[in-house]
Amino acid sequence: MTVPAPAGNAKKLIASRQMRGSNHDEGITMRLRLMLATSALLVACSGERTRAADAPPEPEKVVGEGVLAVLPMHVASRIPLIEVRVGTSEPLNFVVDTGFEVNVLDVDVARRLKLPLGSQTKEDAPGGAVATFQLPPQQLRLADRQVQNVSFTAIPVAGLGGLLGRPVAGILGHFFLTRLVVELDFRAERMRLLDPRAWQYRGAGQVLPVRIVDDQVLVDCELEMPGRKKLVAAYKLDTGSFDVAGLALNYVRKERVIGPGIQEVVCTGVGAGGKTEARRFRAQAFRIGPLSIERPVLGYVVEARGFENRPFAGTVSMSILRLGRLVLDYQRRRIILEPAASAKHTEDLSGLILVSPPPDFSKVVVAQVLPGSAADDAGLKAGDELLRIDDAEPRLESARGMFESAKPRKVRYRRDNQKGSVTLLPRPYPPR
């Protein structure tokens, strides 16, 4: 889940990523955002800065009806990634993150590419302070398109790789996405860059108006709690977080979202600056435009150095957005959602928060076991390395997928150099 960070001034970098936590930080919560181990997000923020203009691809190179480029997109554990070259670099994995205000390059990657970092500043972030650097404008290459003068902030984001099972070098955030129309087709795993002057939408999707406040894209969503009236409020659009939605603590309190009989699960997480604390609970329903999930698990952060409170209700994230095709048309102050007929919402039934450590991302390790979950009942513990699930040697994405089924799983693991095995009986948690 993602942790919502407080909105701030237009030049604030807010990141918190499942890892961008149920509240998505505003930037990676549980995204970069923060690694909230409840989906685990990553959240990082940067202070006042001069915003450099991100130059859009040149319109004369249009290859179709306003189509500037078509890029392969990998959806890793529900988070969209594309390959980007920075200057003359090799292809680098970048998260496409609508919830991160600025573009980000990992500080160690910036050093390896010998980019001048400039002066260092310390910024508050969920869990503590984080060091940030402002880079000079860079040239990017996306597929066969060159994009000039793209502004970047350098902060540590390589830790996101453990959440996604592959290296992560940076984030394409709002400052880049606002220059073009961007189509994210999660089922086809494809991203299209479209010229806003030449492209026109002709599909059957639902057009949703958005408000852009301090470089944060807000869209109305509907939350329904058992026995309560439906709550319609503005949520920040966040493709950098795993969850369905993450609520701001002040919104949870103001609307008294957690009523009698609502079971909550306590989670701990790690933000860009240190530990955070969150809660998970099950709602009656959550909806954005034509997309709806019944009985979803949502979350909110209760302590993250002030980043748990926001001027909007929370964040709406990839577990629901991936059920359709998403078009970002910010210049017309709208997004478009096309539901995918075959898309179906699934959720983890194990209670395991899994990561895959660098450098080769070949191992699957338990980062956290939710108390009272199926994994807790089976006796698995944080630090266990999963060796086999049934007869398969797991990778991070395959392991997460197997635990979205209610089928009993035989799990073999290594703990303190000793091997063991348990039978895990997956079940919804919190209970439906």
PAPA-560872 format. One record per residue (C-alpha): z, y, x. Coordinates in Angstrom, 2 decimals. Each point is the difference from the previous one (the first is absolute). Layout:
PAPA-560872
+---------+---------+---------+
:      c3 :      c2 :      c1 :
+---------+---------+---------+
:       Z :       Y :       X :
...
+---------+---------+---------+
end
This chain:
PAPA-560872
+---------+---------+---------+
:      c3 :      c2 :      c1 :
+---------+---------+---------+
:    0.00 :    0.00 :    0.00 :
:   -0.35 :    3.53 :    1.10 :
:    2.41 :    2.75 :    0.37 :
:   -0.87 :    3.33 :   -1.45 :
:    0.58 :    2.84 :    2.34 :
:    0.71 :    3.44 :   -1.24 :
:   -3.03 :    2.02 :   -0.52 :
:    0.04 :    2.79 :    2.37 :
:   -2.35 :    2.48 :    1.21 :
:   -3.62 :   -0.62 :    0.19 :
:    0.19 :   -0.68 :    3.65 :
:    2.64 :   -2.70 :   -0.24 :
:   -0.86 :   -3.44 :    1.15 :
:    1.77 :   -2.40 :   -2.21 :
:   -0.34 :   -3.57 :    0.60 :
:    1.97 :   -2.92 :   -0.98 :
:   -1.97 :   -3.29 :   -0.83 :
:    1.67 :   -4.50 :   -1.63 :
:   -0.11 :    0.33 :    1.80 :
:   -1.07 :    4.22 :   -1.22 :
:    3.45 :   -1.45 :   -2.32 :
:    0.04 :    0.27 :   -3.47 :
:   -0.13 :    3.59 :    0.02 :
:   -2.62 :    0.10 :    2.57 :
:    1.09 :    2.61 :    2.13 :
:   -2.35 :    2.29 :   -0.25 :
:   -1.76 :   -1.13 :    2.67 :
:    0.31 :   -3.58 :    1.00 :
:    3.33 :   -1.24 :   -2.34 :
:    0.15 :   -2.73 :    0.55 :
:   -3.37 :    1.42 :    1.31 :
:    0.04 :    1.56 :    3.17 :
:    2.03 :    1.02 :   -2.06 :
:    2.91 :   -1.87 :    0.75 :
:    0.29 :   -3.53 :    0.04 :
:    2.41 :   -0.39 :   -2.70 :
:    0.53 :   -3.56 :    0.14 :
:   -0.23 :   -0.42 :   -3.50 :
:   -3.51 :    0.32 :    0.31 :
:    0.79 :    1.63 :    3.00 :
:   -1.47 :    3.35 :    0.59 :
:   -0.12 :    2.38 :    2.75 :
:    0.75 :    3.62 :   -0.49 :
:   -0.58 :    2.73 :    2.41 :
:   -0.22 :    3.70 :   -0.36 :
:   -1.22 :    2.84 :    1.98 :
:    0.71 :    3.66 :   -0.29 :
:   -1.97 :    3.22 :   -0.25 :
:   -3.31 :   -0.07 :    1.71 :
:   -3.38 :    1.61 :   -0.10 :
:   -2.38 :   -2.10 :   -2.03 :
:   -3.31 :   -0.54 :    1.74 :
:   -3.02 :   -0.43 :   -2.23 :
:   -1.31 :   -3.56 :   -0.18 :
:   -3.77 :    0.37 :    0.02 :
:   -1.78 :   -2.23 :   -2.56 :
:   -2.98 :   -2.11 :    1.02 :
:   -3.22 :    1.98 :    0.02 :
:   -1.59 :   -0.12 :   -3.46 :
:   -3.58 :   -0.36 :    1.22 :
:    0.68 :   -3.59 :    1.03 :
:    0.59 :   -1.20 :   -3.57 :
:   -1.26 :   -3.58 :   -0.39 :
:    0.04 :   -0.26 :   -3.80 :
:    1.09 :    2.03 :   -3.00 :
:    2.56 :    1.91 :    1.97 :
:    1.08 :   -3.03 :    2.04 :
:    0.85 :    1.08 :    3.53 :
:    1.33 :   -3.28 :    1.36 :
:    1.11 :   -3.47 :   -1.06 :
:    2.79 :   -1.55 :    2.05 :
:    1.57 :   -3.46 :   -0.04 :
:    3.63 :    0.27 :   -1.09 :
:    2.61 :   -2.67 :    0.58 :
:    2.86 :   -0.15 :   -2.46 :
:    2.86 :   -1.30 :    2.14 :
:    3.05 :   -0.93 :   -2.07 :
:   -1.34 :    2.41 :   -2.66 :
:   -0.44 :    2.92 :    2.41 :
:   -3.58 :    1.27 :    0.64 :
:   -1.14 :    0.10 :    3.64 :
:   -3.28 :    1.16 :    1.51 :
:   -1.31 :    0.12 :    3.56 :
:   -0.25 :    3.43 :    1.58 :
:   -1.10 :    1.10 :    3.47 :
:    1.82 :    3.00 :    1.42 :
:   -2.33 :    1.68 :    2.48 :
:   -1.41 :   -2.79 :    2.16 :
:    2.76 :   -2.51 :   -0.82 :
:   -0.44 :   -3.57 :   -1.11 :
:    0.29 :   -0.64 :   -3.79 :
:    3.59 :    0.67 :   -1.10 :
:    1.72 :   -1.05 :   -3.23 :
:    0.97 :    2.97 :   -2.19 :
:    1.93 :   -0.14 :   -3.28 :
:   -1.69 :    1.93 :   -2.83 :
:    3.06 :    1.72 :   -1.38 :
:   -0.23 :    2.49 :   -2.87 :
:    3.74 :    0.60 :    0.24 :
:   -0.02 :    1.27 :    3.57 :
:   -0.71 :    3.69 :    0.15 :
:   -1.49 :    0.08 :    3.49 :
:   -2.08 :   -2.26 :    2.21 :
:    2.01 :   -1.98 :    2.53 :
:   -0.75 :   -1.65 :    3.33 :
:    2.58 :   -2.27 :    1.58 :
:    1.57 :    1.85 :    2.90 :
:   -0.48 :   -2.92 :    2.43 :
:   -3.66 :   -0.30 :   -0.99 :
:   -0.39 :    3.75 :    0.59 :
:    1.46 :   -0.42 :    3.48 :
:   -2.25 :   -2.97 :    0.74 :
:   -3.04 :    2.06 :   -1.03 :
:    1.29 :    2.77 :    2.30 :
:    0.17 :    2.55 :   -2.80 :
:    2.10 :    3.12 :    0.67 :
:    3.17 :   -0.29 :   -2.07 :
:    1.19 :    3.57 :    0.16 :
:    3.63 :    0.89 :   -0.54 :
:    2.43 :   -2.42 :   -1.62 :
:    1.94 :    0.84 :   -3.14 :
:    2.74 :   -1.93 :   -1.79 :
:   -0.29 :   -0.32 :   -3.77 :
:    2.39 :   -1.46 :   -2.56 :
:   -1.14 :   -3.27 :   -1.53 :
:    1.58 :   -2.76 :   -2.08 :
:    2.64 :   -1.58 :    2.19 :
:    0.01 :    2.73 :    2.69 :
:   -2.19 :    2.27 :    2.11 :
:   -3.42 :   -0.86 :    1.42 :
:   -2.01 :    1.58 :    2.82 :
:   -3.41 :    1.47 :   -0.95 :
:   -2.88 :    1.54 :    1.94 :
:   -2.97 :    2.05 :   -1.20 :
:   -3.32 :   -1.16 :    1.48 :
:   -3.12 :    2.12 :    0.48 :
:   -2.80 :   -0.67 :   -2.55 :
:   -1.78 :   -3.32 :    0.58 :
:   -3.42 :   -1.48 :   -0.75 :
:    0.08 :   -3.14 :   -2.16 :
:   -2.64 :   -2.62 :   -0.61 :
:    0.16 :   -1.99 :   -3.22 :
:   -2.77 :   -2.59 :   -0.04 :
:   -3.08 :    2.09 :    0.89 :
:    1.52 :    3.33 :   -1.04 :
:    1.43 :    2.55 :    2.36 :
:    2.68 :    2.36 :   -1.25 :
:    0.84 :    3.00 :    2.16 :
:    3.20 :    2.00 :    0.46 :
:    2.48 :   -2.34 :   -1.67 :
:    3.61 :    1.11 :    0.42 :
:    2.65 :   -2.56 :    0.99 :
:    3.74 :   -0.21 :    0.42 :
:    1.24 :   -2.57 :    2.51 :
:    3.06 :   -2.00 :   -1.01 :
:    1.02 :   -3.66 :    0.46 :
:   -1.79 :   -2.10 :   -2.64 :
:   -0.78 :   -3.21 :    1.89 :
:    3.05 :   -1.56 :   -1.67 :
:   -2.03 :   -0.20 :   -3.21 :
:   -1.97 :   -2.80 :    1.64 :
:    2.91 :   -2.39 :   -0.39 :
:   -0.01 :    0.64 :   -3.74 :
:   -3.75 :   -0.52 :   -0.33 :
:   -0.55 :   -2.79 :    2.53 :
:   -2.46 :    1.94 :    2.16 :
:    0.04 :    3.00 :    2.33 :
:    0.10 :    3.46 :   -1.59 :
:   -1.11 :    3.02 :    2.02 :
:    0.13 :    2.77 :   -2.58 :
:   -0.20 :    1.34 :   -3.52 :
:   -2.74 :    1.87 :   -1.83 :
:    1.95 :    2.22 :   -2.34 :
:   -0.49 :    2.73 :   -2.56 :
:   -1.48 :    2.55 :    2.41 :
:   -2.96 :   -2.35 :    0.59 :
:   -0.35 :   -1.45 :   -3.50 :
:   -0.09 :    3.40 :   -1.69 :
:   -3.30 :    0.95 :    1.68 :
:   -2.13 :   -2.66 :   -1.68 :
:   -0.14 :   -2.22 :   -3.04 :
:    1.41 :   -3.34 :    1.13 :
:   -0.46 :   -3.27 :   -1.90 :
:    2.40 :   -2.84 :    0.79 :
:   -1.24 :   -3.32 :   -1.38 :
:    2.94 :   -2.31 :    0.63 :
:   -1.63 :   -3.13 :   -1.40 :
:   -3.21 :    0.41 :    2.03 :
:    2.01 :    1.28 :    2.99 :
:   -2.31 :    2.96 :    0.46 :
:    0.45 :    3.73 :    0.39 :
:   -2.76 :    2.48 :   -0.81 :
:   -0.10 :    3.61 :    1.17 :
:   -1.84 :    2.18 :   -2.52 :
:   -1.33 :    3.54 :    0.17 :
:    1.78 :    2.01 :   -2.73 :
:   -3.03 :    2.27 :   -0.33 :
:   -2.49 :   -2.79 :   -0.69 :
:    2.01 :   -2.86 :   -1.51 :
:    0.59 :   -0.38 :   -3.73 :
:    2.14 :   -2.64 :   -1.66 :
:   -1.86 :   -2.22 :   -2.48 :
:    2.43 :   -2.88 :   -0.47 :
:    2.24 :   -1.07 :   -2.86 :
:    3.31 :    0.71 :    1.71 :
:    2.72 :    2.30 :   -1.29 :
:    0.13 :    3.51 :    1.44 :
:    3.55 :    1.19 :    0.68 :
:    0.78 :    3.64 :    0.84 :
:    2.11 :    0.59 :    3.10 :
:    2.02 :    2.92 :    1.31 :
:    0.09 :    0.71 :    3.70 :
:    3.26 :    1.63 :    1.03 :
:    0.79 :    0.55 :    3.68 :
:   -2.72 :   -2.50 :    0.93 :
:    1.54 :   -2.66 :   -2.23 :
:   -2.15 :   -1.52 :   -2.75 :
:    1.92 :   -0.39 :   -3.27 :
:   -1.14 :   -2.02 :   -2.99 :
:    1.77 :   -0.74 :   -3.29 :
:    1.32 :   -3.55 :   -0.41 :
:    2.07 :   -1.70 :   -2.66 :
:    3.25 :   -1.88 :    0.63 :
:    1.56 :   -2.16 :   -2.70 :
:    3.51 :   -1.38 :    0.29 :
:    1.50 :   -2.62 :   -2.35 :
:    1.21 :    1.59 :   -3.21 :
:   -0.95 :    3.50 :    1.12 :
:   -2.71 :    2.48 :   -0.93 :
:   -2.99 :    0.20 :    2.32 :
:    0.34 :    2.49 :    2.85 :
:   -3.16 :    1.86 :    1.01 :
:    0.22 :    1.94 :    3.26 :
:   -1.95 :    1.00 :    3.11 :
:   -0.13 :   -2.56 :    2.83 :
:   -1.43 :    0.41 :    3.46 :
:   -3.11 :   -2.12 :    0.69 :
:    0.80 :   -2.30 :    2.92 :
:   -2.43 :   -2.60 :    1.33 :
:    2.21 :   -0.45 :    3.06 :
:    2.78 :   -1.90 :   -1.75 :
:    0.16 :   -3.56 :   -1.29 :
:    1.97 :    0.48 :   -3.18 :
:   -0.92 :    0.68 :   -3.60 :
:    2.02 :    3.21 :    0.06 :
:    3.01 :    1.52 :    1.71 :
:    2.21 :    2.48 :   -1.82 :
:    1.76 :    3.05 :    1.39 :
:    3.78 :   -0.24 :   -0.17 :
:    0.37 :    3.35 :   -1.75 :
:   -2.51 :   -1.14 :   -2.67 :
:    1.88 :   -3.29 :   -0.50 :
:    3.21 :    1.93 :   -0.55 :
:   -1.47 :    2.75 :   -2.15 :
:   -1.73 :   -2.41 :   -2.38 :
:    2.74 :   -2.63 :    0.20 :
:   -2.60 :   -2.61 :    0.79 :
:    2.52 :   -2.70 :    0.88 :
:    1.78 :   -0.74 :   -3.25 :
:    2.47 :   -2.70 :   -1.06 :
:   -1.19 :   -3.53 :    0.71 :
:   -2.54 :    0.98 :    2.71 :
:    0.55 :   -2.22 :    3.03 :
:   -0.48 :    1.67 :    3.38 :
:   -0.56 :   -1.58 :    3.41 :
:    1.32 :    1.80 :    3.08 :
:   -2.44 :    0.24 :    2.90 :
:    0.27 :    1.47 :    3.46 :
:   -2.97 :    1.39 :    1.83 :
:   -1.03 :    1.80 :    3.13 :
:   -1.56 :    3.43 :   -0.10 :
:   -1.75 :    1.84 :    2.77 :
:    3.37 :    1.30 :    1.09 :
:    2.36 :   -2.89 :   -0.80 :
:    1.49 :   -2.02 :   -2.83 :
:   -0.41 :    0.78 :   -3.70 :
:    1.45 :   -1.55 :   -3.15 :
:   -1.89 :   -0.78 :   -3.20 :
:    0.25 :   -1.72 :   -3.38 :
:   -2.48 :   -2.21 :   -1.83 :
:   -0.05 :   -0.60 :   -3.75 :
:   -2.32 :   -1.29 :   -2.71 :
:   -1.56 :    2.40 :   -2.49 :
:   -1.55 :   -0.81 :   -3.37 :
:   -3.40 :    1.36 :    1.00 :
:   -1.75 :    2.48 :    2.27 :
:   -3.40 :    1.58 :   -0.71 :
:   -2.51 :    2.30 :    1.64 :
:   -3.09 :    0.71 :   -2.09 :
:   -1.65 :   -3.32 :   -0.92 :
:    2.19 :   -2.06 :    2.37 :
:    3.22 :   -1.51 :   -1.29 :
:    2.56 :   -2.50 :    1.31 :
:    2.58 :   -1.61 :   -2.25 :
:    3.48 :   -0.68 :    1.38 :
:   -0.70 :    1.32 :    3.53 :
:    2.54 :    0.32 :    2.79 :
:    0.51 :    3.65 :    0.97 :
:    2.35 :    1.62 :    2.49 :
:    1.66 :    3.16 :    1.16 :
:    1.78 :    1.13 :    3.16 :
:    3.63 :    1.03 :   -0.25 :
:    0.51 :    1.24 :    3.56 :
:   -2.61 :    1.25 :    2.42 :
:    1.25 :    3.31 :    1.40 :
:   -1.10 :    1.94 :   -3.07 :
:   -3.44 :   -1.66 :   -0.25 :
:    1.15 :   -1.91 :   -3.08 :
:   -0.34 :    3.11 :   -2.21 :
:   -3.29 :    1.62 :   -1.00 :
:   -1.48 :    2.58 :   -2.35 :
:   -2.05 :   -2.72 :   -1.73 :
:    0.93 :   -3.32 :   -1.60 :
:   -1.02 :   -2.24 :    2.89 :
:   -3.05 :   -1.70 :    1.44 :
:   -2.61 :   -2.29 :   -1.56 :
:   -1.26 :   -2.56 :    2.45 :
:   -2.27 :   -2.87 :    0.93 :
:    1.46 :   -2.83 :   -2.04 :
:   -1.45 :    1.68 :   -3.10 :
:   -2.82 :    2.09 :    1.51 :
:   -1.63 :   -3.10 :    1.52 :
:   -0.64 :   -1.35 :   -3.53 :
:   -3.04 :    2.27 :   -0.21 :
:   -2.47 :    2.13 :    1.88 :
:    1.41 :    3.41 :    0.94 :
:   -2.12 :    3.13 :    0.45 :
:    1.64 :    3.02 :    1.63 :
:   -1.81 :    3.14 :   -1.14 :
:    2.48 :    2.66 :    1.05 :
:   -2.42 :    2.92 :   -0.02 :
:   -0.37 :   -0.54 :   -3.75 :
:    3.74 :   -0.59 :   -0.31 :
:   -0.39 :   -3.52 :   -1.30 :
:    0.16 :   -3.68 :    0.85 :
:   -1.90 :   -2.77 :   -1.76 :
:    1.31 :   -3.51 :   -0.64 :
:   -2.23 :   -2.93 :   -0.93 :
:    2.02 :   -3.12 :   -0.91 :
:   -1.23 :   -3.21 :    1.65 :
:   -0.41 :   -2.71 :   -2.63 :
:    1.20 :   -2.80 :    2.29 :
:    2.88 :    1.90 :    1.60 :
:    3.48 :   -1.33 :   -0.72 :
:    3.38 :    1.30 :    1.10 :
:    2.10 :   -2.36 :    2.07 :
:    3.36 :    0.52 :    1.65 :
:    2.15 :   -1.64 :    2.63 :
:    2.20 :   -2.76 :   -1.43 :
:    1.82 :   -0.92 :    3.20 :
:    2.20 :    3.00 :    0.79 :
:   -1.29 :   -0.01 :    3.59 :
:   -1.04 :    3.13 :    1.86 :
:   -2.40 :   -1.34 :    2.62 :
:   -1.46 :    1.58 :    3.13 :
:   -2.35 :   -1.10 :    2.76 :
:    1.01 :    1.32 :    3.43 :
:   -2.51 :    1.39 :    2.51 :
:   -1.84 :   -0.40 :    2.22 :
:   -1.93 :   -2.94 :   -1.47 :
:    1.50 :    0.07 :   -3.53 :
:   -0.14 :   -3.80 :   -0.08 :
:    3.61 :   -0.67 :   -1.02 :
:    1.57 :    0.51 :   -3.42 :
:    3.61 :    1.13 :    0.23 :
:    2.60 :    0.72 :   -2.70 :
:    1.04 :    3.65 :    0.22 :
:    2.31 :   -0.12 :   -3.01 :
:    1.17 :   -2.38 :   -2.73 :
:    0.80 :    1.67 :   -3.32 :
:    3.50 :   -1.03 :   -1.12 :
:   -0.04 :   -2.37 :   -2.95 :
:   -3.72 :   -0.83 :    0.37 :
:   -1.67 :   -3.40 :    0.29 :
:   -0.11 :    0.32 :    3.79 :
:    3.71 :    0.84 :    0.06 :
:    0.74 :   -3.06 :   -2.14 :
:   -2.05 :   -2.15 :    2.41 :
:    1.99 :    1.26 :    3.00 :
:   -2.68 :    1.89 :    1.88 :
:    1.24 :    2.89 :    2.15 :
:   -1.30 :    3.14 :    1.67 :
:   -1.52 :   -0.90 :    3.37 :
:   -1.29 :   -3.43 :   -1.08 :
:   -3.54 :   -0.72 :    1.19 :
:   -2.04 :   -1.85 :   -2.65 :
:   -1.81 :   -2.87 :    1.70 :
:   -1.62 :   -1.70 :   -3.00 :
:   -0.14 :    0.52 :   -3.75 :
:   -0.73 :   -3.39 :   -1.54 :
:   -2.66 :   -1.34 :    2.38 :
:   -1.46 :    3.35 :    1.07 :
:    0.75 :    2.09 :    3.07 :
:    0.46 :    3.43 :   -1.56 :
:   -1.36 :    3.41 :    0.89 :
:    1.60 :    3.04 :   -1.53 :
:   -2.41 :    0.53 :   -2.90 :
:   -0.29 :   -3.69 :   -0.84 :
:    3.79 :   -0.41 :    0.02 :
:    0.45 :    2.93 :   -2.37 :
:   -2.69 :   -1.41 :   -2.27 :
:    1.61 :   -3.45 :   -0.14 :
:    3.31 :    1.52 :   -1.07 :
:   -1.66 :    1.73 :   -2.95 :
:   -0.29 :   -3.41 :   -1.67 :
:    2.87 :   -1.74 :   -1.80 :
:   -0.90 :   -3.26 :    1.75 :
:    2.93 :   -1.46 :    2.04 :
:   -0.63 :    0.43 :    3.73 :
:    1.26 :   -2.02 :    2.92 :
:    0.71 :    2.50 :    2.75 :
:    0.47 :   -1.00 :    3.61 :
:    1.54 :    2.63 :    2.22 :
:    1.46 :    0.71 :    3.44 :
:    3.42 :    1.66 :    0.33 :
:    1.70 :    0.56 :    3.38 :
:   -2.34 :   -2.54 :    1.62 :
:    0.94 :   -2.60 :   -2.61 :
:   -2.46 :   -1.27 :   -2.60 :
:    0.88 :   -0.62 :   -3.61 :
:   -1.58 :   -0.37 :   -3.43 :
:    0.88 :    1.02 :   -3.55 :
:   -1.58 :   -0.25 :   -3.42 :
:   -0.51 :    3.44 :   -1.52 :
:   -0.25 :    0.24 :   -3.79 :
:   -1.79 :    3.30 :   -0.68 :
:    1.11 :    2.00 :   -3.04 :
:   -0.24 :    3.60 :   -1.22 :
:    2.64 :    2.25 :    1.55 :
:    1.45 :    2.08 :   -1.49 :
:   -0.40 :   -2.39 :   -2.96 :
:   -2.51 :    0.75 :   -2.73 :
+---------+---------+---------+
end
